[in-house]
Amino acid sequence: MGLQVVAIPCDWGAGQPGGAAGVWSWYHLGLFYKHLAWMEAAHIVVTPDEGRPVWVDTGPHVYACRLEPWMTFAQKVRQVISTLSLEPPTLFLTGDHSWSGILLPAIAAHIPNLGVIWIDAHADLHNPATSPSGNLHGMPLAMATGLNTDKFHPLPEKTWQLWESLIQPAIPPQNLLFIGLRSYEPPEMDLIQAHQMAYFTSADLIQRGMEGAIQAAHALAQRCDALYVSLDVDVWDPSFARGTGSPAAGGLSIAQVRALTEELFRWPQTHFVEVTEINPLLDRENQTALYAYGTVRTFIEGGQNGASLE
């Protein structure tokens, strides 16, 4: 059974537009390089039906920007994933990281013991009452774990009610591994430490190498039925990976991330891979998309070998 690619070209959870174009850029790269494995994959594209320009303003929920149109599209995404076969290895291409908050519970409904490797500069454990920006792409793991119930600032009751309707606790804290962390707020680190979630900061990895993270990932794979590997391109240092909306200095190199992913993609448990937050509008010659494409190419080609869930 070959690879399936699920593209979600929507960036409403981000702080600025451009992530949707990052998803579409993959189709240009796959065709430009005549990548047979990419072209032979089964492609499912889920696009918003919203007619009005969502990016005109943040909407009425200033602590959860564009929440209502996001929720409308989230329902469509959830329905598509619920009818999707999860047997083939699957590559998710998302316009921003908020969609993981829908994807993870939908997948975990079929694979309860799902492990998540979060390769990202950010922890993404905020809720609207802890987030300094109100952008939903900083909240997907709070949706998928249900762990963050804190209120650090006042929030309109309607916003909180809508937020609570999104929470689907599906990923236990022991099934989460953060790799590349360096930009987070105290409420997020408080949660990580209180629930003893495993994490490696960029500084850890730069100083000590990738071996510890690989060993932790392998231990997680051994006790889970499948792995979901989420690669946010802002884990790379913005000195070269400019095409992302939430850059953070002190990131990892391409070689460091590929040392990790090359190992992960060898394991049969690595069944789901997500690439997110590519923004060509902030880039030069689409370089960040090209780095990401090269990084997951072995997963794309491995998916053609017929690996499937038992």
C-alpha positions in Angstrom: 0.0 0.0 0.0 1.5 3.3 -1.1 1.7 6.7 0.5 -1.3 9.1 0.9 -0.8 12.8 1.2 -3.5 14.9 3.0 -3.1 18.6 2.2 -4.8 21.3 4.3 -4.0 24.6 2.6 -5.4 26.9 5.3 -3.4 29.3 7.5 -6.2 30.9 9.6 -4.5 29.7 12.9 -1.3 31.6 12.1 -0.3 35.2 12.9 -0.1 36.2 9.2 -1.2 34.8 5.9 1.1 32.7 3.6 1.0 29.2 5.1 -1.6 28.0 2.5 0.8 28.9 -0.2 3.4 26.8 1.6 1.2 23.8 1.2 0.7 24.4 -2.5 4.4 24.9 -3.0 4.9 21.1 -2.4 3.0 20.4 -5.6 5.3 22.7 -7.6 8.4 21.0 -6.1 7.1 17.5 -6.7 6.4 18.2 -10.3 9.5 20.3 -10.9 11.7 17.5 -9.7 9.6 14.8 -11.4 9.5 13.0 -8.1 7.8 9.7 -9.1 7.0 8.7 -5.5 5.3 12.0 -4.9 3.3 11.9 -8.1 2.2 8.3 -7.5 0.9 9.0 -4.0 -2.8 9.2 -3.3 -3.5 12.9 -2.8 -6.4 14.3 -0.7 -6.8 18.0 -0.6 -9.2 19.6 2.0 -9.9 23.3 1.3 -12.1 25.9 3.1 -15.5 26.8 1.8 -15.4 30.3 3.4 -16.2 32.9 0.8 -15.3 36.1 2.7 -11.7 37.2 3.3 -11.0 35.8 6.7 -7.7 37.7 7.0 -9.5 41.1 7.0 -9.6 41.1 10.8 -9.2 38.8 13.8 -13.0 38.5 14.3 -14.9 39.0 17.6 -12.6 36.7 19.6 -9.5 38.8 20.1 -7.9 36.1 22.3 -8.6 33.4 19.7 -8.2 35.0 16.3 -10.5 33.9 13.5 -11.9 31.3 15.8 -15.4 30.9 14.2 -14.4 30.4 10.6 -11.5 28.2 11.8 -14.1 26.1 13.7 -16.3 25.8 10.7 -13.4 24.5 8.6 -12.2 22.3 11.4 -15.5 20.4 11.3 -14.8 19.7 7.6 -11.3 18.5 8.3 -12.5 16.3 11.1 -15.1 14.7 8.9 -12.6 14.0 6.1 -10.1 12.4 8.5 -12.9 10.3 10.1 -13.6 8.7 6.7 -10.0 8.3 5.7 -8.2 5.0 5.7 -5.4 5.2 8.1 -3.7 2.0 6.8 -1.3 3.7 4.4 1.6 5.8 5.6 0.3 9.4 5.6 1.9 12.7 5.0 0.0 15.7 6.3 0.8 19.1 4.8 -0.8 21.9 6.8 -0.9 25.7 6.4 -0.3 26.2 10.1 0.1 24.1 13.3 -3.4 24.6 14.6 -4.7 21.8 12.5 -2.8 19.3 14.6 -5.4 20.0 17.3 -8.0 18.4 15.0 -5.8 15.7 13.3 -4.4 14.2 16.5 -7.7 13.4 18.2 -9.2 12.1 14.9 -6.3 9.7 14.4 -6.2 8.7 18.1 -9.9 7.8 17.9 -8.7 4.8 15.8 -5.2 4.4 17.3 -5.6 5.1 21.0 -1.9 4.5 21.9 -0.5 7.2 19.5 2.9 8.7 20.2 3.6 12.3 19.1 7.1 13.7 18.4 6.8 17.5 18.2 9.8 18.9 16.3 9.2 22.6 16.9 10.7 25.7 18.5 7.4 26.2 20.4 5.4 24.0 22.8 2.0 25.0 21.4 0.3 24.3 24.8 -1.5 27.6 25.1 -5.2 28.2 25.4 -6.9 31.6 24.7 -6.5 32.7 28.3 -2.7 32.1 28.4 -1.7 32.9 24.8 0.1 36.3 24.4 -0.9 36.4 20.7 -4.4 34.8 20.5 -3.2 32.8 17.4 -4.6 29.3 17.3 -1.4 27.7 16.0 0.0 28.1 19.5 -2.8 26.0 20.9 -3.1 22.6 19.2 -1.5 20.4 21.9 -3.8 22.1 24.5 -6.7 20.9 22.3 -5.4 17.4 21.9 -4.3 16.9 25.5 -6.9 18.9 27.5 -4.1 19.8 30.0 -4.2 23.6 29.9 -7.1 24.9 31.9 -5.3 27.9 33.3 -6.6 31.5 32.9 -3.8 34.0 33.1 -5.9 36.9 31.8 -9.6 37.7 31.6 -11.5 36.1 28.7 -15.0 36.6 27.4 -17.3 33.7 28.4 -18.3 33.1 24.8 -14.7 32.6 23.7 -14.0 30.2 26.5 -17.1 28.2 25.7 -16.1 27.8 22.1 -12.6 26.9 23.1 -13.8 24.2 25.5 -15.9 22.7 22.7 -12.6 22.1 20.8 -10.9 20.2 23.5 -10.6 16.5 22.8 -8.2 14.9 25.3 -6.6 12.2 23.2 -2.8 12.3 23.7 -1.6 11.5 27.3 1.4 13.5 28.4 3.7 10.4 28.5 3.1 10.0 24.8 4.5 13.4 23.9 8.1 14.2 23.1 9.2 17.8 22.3 12.4 18.3 20.2 13.9 21.7 19.5 12.1 23.8 22.1 13.4 27.3 22.7 10.4 29.7 22.5 7.7 29.2 25.1 5.9 31.0 27.9 6.0 30.0 31.6 2.4 28.5 31.5 3.6 26.0 28.9 6.8 25.0 30.7 4.9 24.7 33.9 2.6 22.1 32.2 5.5 20.3 30.7 7.3 19.9 34.0 4.2 19.2 36.1 3.2 16.4 33.8 6.8 15.2 33.3 6.7 15.5 29.5 9.9 14.6 27.8 11.6 17.5 26.0 14.9 18.5 24.4 15.7 22.2 23.9 17.7 23.4 20.9 20.5 24.3 23.3 20.5 20.7 24.6 20.8 19.3 21.2 23.4 21.8 19.9 25.6 21.1 23.0 25.1 17.4 23.3 24.1 16.1 19.9 21.0 14.3 18.7 21.6 10.9 20.2 19.6 11.6 23.4 16.6 12.7 21.5 16.8 9.7 19.2 17.0 7.4 22.1 14.0 9.1 23.7 12.1 8.8 20.4 12.9 5.2 20.1 11.7 4.5 23.6 8.4 6.2 22.8 8.1 4.2 19.6 8.6 1.0 21.5 5.6 1.6 23.8 3.2 3.1 21.2 1.2 1.5 18.4 2.1 4.3 15.9 4.0 7.6 15.8 2.9 11.0 14.5 5.9 13.1 13.7 5.2 16.8 13.4 7.8 19.0 11.8 7.3 22.7 12.2 9.9 24.4 10.0 10.6 27.0 12.6 12.6 24.4 14.5 15.4 25.4 12.0 17.4 28.5 12.6 15.9 31.5 10.8 19.4 32.5 9.6 18.7 30.1 6.7 15.1 29.0 7.1 13.4 32.3 6.7 10.0 31.1 5.3 8.1 30.8 8.5 5.9 33.1 10.5 7.2 32.5 14.0 11.0 32.4 13.7 13.1 32.0 16.9 16.9 32.5 17.0 19.1 29.6 18.1 17.5 26.9 16.1 18.8 23.6 14.7 20.6 23.0 11.5 19.3 21.0 8.5 21.9 18.3 9.3 20.7 18.0 12.9 17.1 17.7 12.0 17.8 15.2 9.2 19.9 13.1 11.6 16.8 12.7 13.7 14.2 12.2 10.9 16.4 9.8 8.9 16.4 7.6 12.0 12.6 8.1 12.7 11.6 7.2 9.1 13.4 3.8 9.4 11.0 2.7 12.1 7.8 0.9 11.3 5.9 2.8 14.0 6.5 6.1 12.1 3.2 6.1 10.2 2.1 9.7 10.2 4.3 12.7 9.3 3.2 16.4 9.3 5.0 19.3 7.8 3.7 22.7 8.7 4.2 26.5 9.0 6.0 27.0 5.6 5.4 30.6 4.4 6.8 31.4 1.0 5.7 35.0 1.3 8.5 35.5 3.9 11.1 33.4 2.1 13.7 33.7 -0.6 13.1 31.5 -3.7 11.0 29.0 -1.6 14.1 27.7 0.1 12.4 26.7 3.3 9.9 24.5 1.5 12.8 22.9 -0.4 14.6 22.1 2.9 11.4 20.5 4.2 10.8 18.6 1.0 14.3 17.2 1.1 14.0 16.3 4.8 10.9 14.1 4.4 11.7 12.7 1.0 12.8 9.4 2.5 9.4 9.1 4.2 7.7 9.8 0.9 9.7 7.2 -0.9 9.4 4.7 2.0 5.6 5.0 1.8 5.8 3.5 -1.7 7.1 0.2 -0.2 3.7 -0.7 1.1 4.2 -0.3 4.9 0.8 -0.2 6.7 -0.6 -0.5 10.1 -1.1 -4.1 11.3 
